[in-house]
Amino acid sequence: MRMAYAAQAAERSFDYEIGHAATPELTALPENKDVKRHVPRKAPYFKYITLCACVFAGLMCILTSYNRVNELTTQAAALEEQLIELESTANALNAKKEQRFNLAYVEHVAVEELGMVKLDKNQITYVAISNPEKITVAAKDTESTPGLVAGIVKSFNAVVEYLN
């Protein structure tokens, strides 16, 4: 088919070179029904658009993941700083607690700040516990107080001893 057109074009150009007035002659070529016409393929724009959308979605996932990792890293650093601060506070409080329960410190506070003095040996009252349900006091000094007040104090002491 192309050959026929090329021959006609060559014939026409020949006529122009000789100087003759060229009359365009069109000759009809027989149609060939067996030959399929070559239809130019359309560009696969749908495939390109789909590919671009997938690449864009992948990039968005990567950026979102990176952002989340960055947020978690920042949060972890803040929590580590808070942990260090809390451990420091806990160590300070433990040292203060140990100091408070140190007997030398307790004695110092009792004597210096509260004005307390140690008991003499004659001021100490010992309690003998032979039967766990009964407690007997070694020295009874309740006769020096009046009878009614002494009875109330004795009853109160009995209740306190029972609760202990």
Beta strands, then each sheet from edge to edge (+ up, - down):
strand 1: 127-131
strand 2: 134-137
sheet 1: 1+ 2-
end
